[in-house]
């Protein structure tokens, strides 16, 4: 099932794609696609309503927002692809590297990305994002972790590399600038993703392919990440985990590195999860 939120910024309404690919309105059934929706029976209610037909059809040209409203937290995994670690000259981590990203970085999949003031090293990262559907606390194994996954979506984990690496420590400095987490377009429920470790990820800048990887190259798979994170913090419905990026970021390229500039256009895709397109502007 493909869930999404559509409408102007701050006024998004819950929606879904039906079997014919039409955008249908869920706002008469549920208030929003958020932690309460995901942690309760929201998915089942929406699935039954879409299958039954008769829901109002929405204009497909409407703006698409992030598919999850107000995530409580965004947990990110660093250096989680072997090829990305190699291109940046880093050793493979023995355990997942975790850092946090401010929830108010989330924007829609096609919204403008803003280069921060003073930035000269804004970079891109296409990532598989995991959306949590039930409370996860000290999970015993990967099977338990899989039960806590509501679904998957595309994330662009934008990063300012000078802020991240050259400004006195803590990656969060380069990760939490405004608009630095385009999310969506769809939240694809876990039952519709046969194997999250067999998904192709692609990103281009101004039509030039930059990233072309596969989730099979993750150092730590989705289930292990969810299990591992639950040992250090409680994950709640609506939380998001960005699971890492494959090779092809600007940081890993020869000088002069092609960091983003105003006027650039980013295009992202993950198999079965849709596409994103972001114009780049200035803060």
C-alpha positions as CSV (number, residue, x, y, z in Angstrom):
1,X,0.0,0.0,0.0
2,X,1.2,3.5,-0.9
3,X,0.4,6.2,1.6
4,X,1.1,9.9,1.2
5,X,0.3,13.4,2.4
6,X,-0.7,16.1,0.0
7,X,-1.5,19.8,0.1
8,X,0.1,23.1,0.8
9,X,2.9,23.3,3.4
10,X,1.3,22.8,6.9
11,X,-2.1,21.9,5.4
12,X,-1.3,18.4,4.1
13,X,-4.1,15.8,4.2
14,X,-3.7,12.0,4.3
15,X,-4.1,10.1,1.0
16,X,-3.3,6.9,-0.8
17,X,-2.8,5.5,-4.2
18,X,-5.6,3.0,-5.2
19,X,-5.2,-0.1,-7.4
20,X,-5.6,2.1,-10.5
21,X,-3.0,4.6,-9.4
22,X,-5.5,7.3,-8.5
23,X,-4.8,9.6,-5.6
24,X,-7.6,9.1,-3.1
25,X,-8.5,11.2,0.0
26,X,-8.2,9.5,3.4
27,X,-9.0,12.7,5.4
28,X,-12.6,11.6,6.1
29,X,-11.3,8.5,7.9
30,X,-8.0,9.5,9.6
31,X,-6.6,12.8,10.8
32,X,-3.1,12.4,9.5
33,X,-0.3,9.9,8.8
34,X,1.6,10.2,12.0
35,X,2.7,8.2,15.0
36,X,-0.9,7.7,16.2
37,X,-2.0,6.4,12.8
38,X,1.0,4.1,12.5
39,X,0.9,2.8,16.0
40,X,-2.8,2.1,16.0
41,X,-5.0,0.6,13.3
42,X,-4.6,3.3,10.8
43,X,-3.0,1.2,8.1
44,X,-5.7,-1.4,8.3
45,X,-8.4,1.2,8.2
46,X,-6.9,2.9,5.2
47,X,-6.3,-0.4,3.4
48,X,-9.9,-1.5,3.8
49,X,-11.2,1.8,2.7
50,X,-9.0,1.9,-0.4
51,X,-10.0,-1.7,-1.3
52,X,-13.7,-0.9,-0.9
53,X,-13.6,2.0,-3.3
54,X,-15.7,5.1,-3.2
55,X,-13.1,7.4,-1.7
56,X,-12.9,11.0,-3.1
57,X,-10.3,11.3,-5.9
58,X,-7.9,14.1,-5.6
59,X,-6.1,16.2,-8.2
60,X,-2.9,14.4,-9.1
61,X,-1.1,17.7,-9.6
62,X,-1.4,18.6,-5.9
63,X,1.8,19.2,-4.0
64,X,3.1,16.1,-2.2
65,X,4.4,16.6,1.3
66,X,6.5,14.2,3.5
67,X,4.5,11.0,4.0
68,X,4.9,11.1,7.8
69,X,3.9,14.0,9.8
70,X,6.1,15.3,12.6
71,X,8.5,12.4,13.2
72,X,9.5,12.3,16.8
73,X,13.1,11.8,15.9
74,X,15.3,11.0,12.9
75,X,18.1,8.5,13.6
76,X,20.8,8.3,10.9
77,X,23.4,5.6,10.3
78,X,26.8,6.7,9.0
79,X,29.2,4.8,6.7
80,X,26.7,1.9,6.3
81,X,27.6,1.1,2.7
82,X,31.0,-0.6,2.0
83,X,31.5,1.4,-1.2
84,X,30.7,4.8,0.5
85,X,33.1,4.0,3.3
86,X,35.8,3.2,0.8
87,X,35.3,6.4,-1.3
88,X,35.6,8.6,1.9
89,X,38.7,6.7,3.1
90,X,37.0,5.4,6.2
91,X,37.3,2.0,7.7
92,X,34.1,-0.2,7.9
93,X,32.5,0.3,11.3
94,X,32.4,-2.6,13.7
95,X,29.1,-1.3,15.0
96,X,26.5,1.1,13.4
97,X,27.5,4.7,13.7
98,X,24.5,6.6,14.9
99,X,23.7,10.3,14.8
100,X,20.5,12.4,15.0
101,X,19.0,14.8,12.6
102,X,16.5,17.5,13.7
103,X,12.9,16.5,12.8
104,X,12.2,20.0,11.3
105,X,14.6,19.3,8.5
106,X,11.8,17.2,6.9
107,X,10.3,18.6,3.7
108,X,8.4,17.2,0.8
109,X,10.1,15.1,-1.9
110,X,9.9,17.9,-4.5
111,X,10.3,20.9,-2.3
112,X,13.2,23.3,-2.7
113,X,16.4,22.5,-0.9
114,X,18.2,25.5,0.6
115,X,22.0,25.8,0.8
116,X,22.8,27.2,4.2
117,X,24.4,30.7,4.6
118,X,28.1,30.4,4.5
119,X,28.0,26.9,3.0
120,X,30.4,25.9,0.2
121,X,30.2,22.1,0.7
122,X,26.5,21.1,0.6
123,X,26.3,17.4,-0.5
124,X,23.6,14.9,-1.4
125,X,22.8,11.3,0.0
126,X,20.1,9.1,-1.4
127,X,18.9,6.7,1.4
128,X,16.4,4.1,2.2
129,X,14.3,5.5,5.2
130,X,12.6,3.1,7.6
131,X,9.4,4.3,9.3
132,X,8.7,2.8,12.7
133,X,5.2,1.4,13.3
134,X,5.3,0.2,16.9
135,X,7.4,0.9,20.0
136,X,10.8,-0.7,19.9
137,X,12.7,-1.1,23.1
138,X,15.5,-3.6,23.7
139,X,14.5,-5.8,20.8
140,X,15.9,-9.3,21.2
141,X,16.5,-10.2,17.5
142,X,16.0,-9.2,13.9
143,X,12.6,-10.9,13.7
144,X,11.3,-8.7,16.5
145,X,12.8,-5.7,14.7
146,X,11.0,-6.5,11.4
147,X,7.7,-6.5,13.3
148,X,8.3,-2.8,14.3
149,X,8.7,-1.6,10.7
150,X,5.6,0.2,9.3
151,X,7.1,0.8,5.9
152,X,9.8,2.5,3.8
153,X,10.3,5.7,1.9
154,X,13.0,7.7,0.1
155,X,15.2,10.1,2.1
156,X,17.7,12.7,0.8
157,X,20.1,13.0,3.8
158,X,21.6,16.3,2.7
159,X,24.9,17.2,4.4
160,X,27.1,20.3,4.7
161,X,30.5,18.7,4.9
162,X,32.5,21.6,6.3
163,X,29.9,22.0,9.1
164,X,29.9,18.2,9.6
165,X,33.7,17.5,9.6
166,X,35.6,20.8,10.0
167,X,33.7,22.8,12.7
168,X,34.7,21.2,16.0
169,X,32.9,17.9,16.1
170,X,29.4,16.3,16.1
171,X,28.0,15.4,12.6
172,X,24.7,17.0,13.6
173,X,26.0,20.4,12.7
174,X,26.2,19.5,9.1
175,X,23.0,17.4,9.0
176,X,20.3,19.6,10.6
177,X,20.1,22.6,8.4
178,X,16.7,23.6,7.2
179,X,15.2,21.5,4.3
180,X,18.0,19.0,4.7
181,X,15.7,15.9,4.8
182,X,13.4,15.7,1.8
183,X,11.2,12.6,2.4
184,X,8.7,10.7,0.2
185,X,6.8,10.6,-2.0
186,X,5.2,7.5,-0.6
187,X,5.2,5.5,2.6
188,X,5.2,2.0,1.1
189,X,4.0,-0.4,3.8
190,X,6.4,-3.2,4.8
191,X,4.2,-5.9,3.3
192,X,4.6,-4.4,-0.2
193,X,8.4,-4.4,0.0
194,X,9.5,-8.0,-0.6
195,X,13.1,-7.5,0.4
196,X,14.5,-4.2,1.7
197,X,18.0,-5.5,1.1
198,X,17.4,-5.8,-2.7
199,X,16.5,-2.2,-3.7
200,X,18.4,-0.1,-6.2
201,X,19.1,3.5,-5.2
202,X,19.9,6.2,-7.7
203,X,20.6,10.0,-7.6
204,X,21.5,12.5,-10.3
205,X,22.5,16.2,-10.3
206,X,21.5,18.2,-13.3
207,X,20.9,15.0,-15.2
208,X,24.3,13.6,-14.4
209,X,24.2,10.2,-12.6
210,X,26.0,10.5,-9.3
211,X,24.8,7.5,-7.2
212,X,23.8,4.1,-8.4
213,X,23.8,1.5,-5.6
214,X,21.9,-1.3,-3.9
215,X,20.8,-1.9,-0.4
216,X,22.4,-5.3,-0.7
217,X,25.7,-3.5,0.0
218,X,24.7,-2.2,3.4
219,X,27.2,-3.1,6.2
220,X,24.2,-3.5,8.6
221,X,20.8,-4.5,7.2
222,X,17.5,-2.9,8.0
223,X,16.5,-5.4,10.7
224,X,19.8,-5.3,12.5
225,X,19.8,-1.5,12.4
226,X,16.3,-1.4,14.1
227,X,17.4,-4.0,16.6
228,X,20.6,-2.2,17.4
229,X,19.1,1.3,17.7
230,X,16.5,-0.1,20.2
231,X,19.3,-1.0,22.6
232,X,20.2,2.7,23.0
233,X,16.9,4.5,22.7
234,X,13.2,3.8,22.5
235,X,11.9,4.0,19.0
236,X,8.3,5.1,18.7
237,X,5.7,5.0,15.9
238,X,6.4,7.7,13.3
239,X,10.1,7.8,14.0
240,X,12.4,7.6,11.0
241,X,15.7,5.9,10.5
242,X,17.9,7.0,7.5
243,X,19.9,3.8,6.8
244,X,23.0,5.2,5.0
245,X,24.0,6.1,1.5
246,X,26.0,4.3,-1.3
247,X,29.0,5.7,-3.1
248,X,28.8,8.7,-5.3
249,X,28.6,11.7,-2.9
250,X,30.5,14.8,-3.7
251,X,32.8,14.3,-0.7
252,X,34.2,11.2,-2.3
253,X,35.0,12.8,-5.7
254,X,38.3,14.3,-6.9
255,X,38.9,18.0,-6.6
256,X,37.2,20.2,-7.5
257,X,34.4,18.4,-5.7
258,X,31.0,19.2,-7.4
259,X,29.2,20.4,-4.3
260,X,25.7,21.8,-4.8
261,X,25.1,25.3,-5.9
262,X,21.9,27.4,-6.3
263,X,20.1,26.4,-9.6
264,X,21.1,22.7,-9.4
265,X,18.4,20.1,-9.6
266,X,18.5,16.8,-7.6
267,X,16.6,13.7,-8.8
268,X,16.4,10.6,-6.6
269,X,14.8,7.1,-7.1
270,X,14.6,3.9,-5.1
271,X,13.0,0.8,-6.7
272,X,9.3,0.6,-5.9
273,X,9.4,3.7,-3.7
274,X,8.9,6.4,-6.3
275,X,11.0,9.5,-7.2
276,X,12.0,12.9,-5.8
277,X,13.0,16.1,-7.6
278,X,14.4,19.1,-5.7
279,X,15.5,22.4,-7.1
280,X,18.4,24.0,-5.1
281,X,18.2,27.5,-3.7
282,X,19.8,29.7,-1.1
283,X,18.8,30.2,2.6
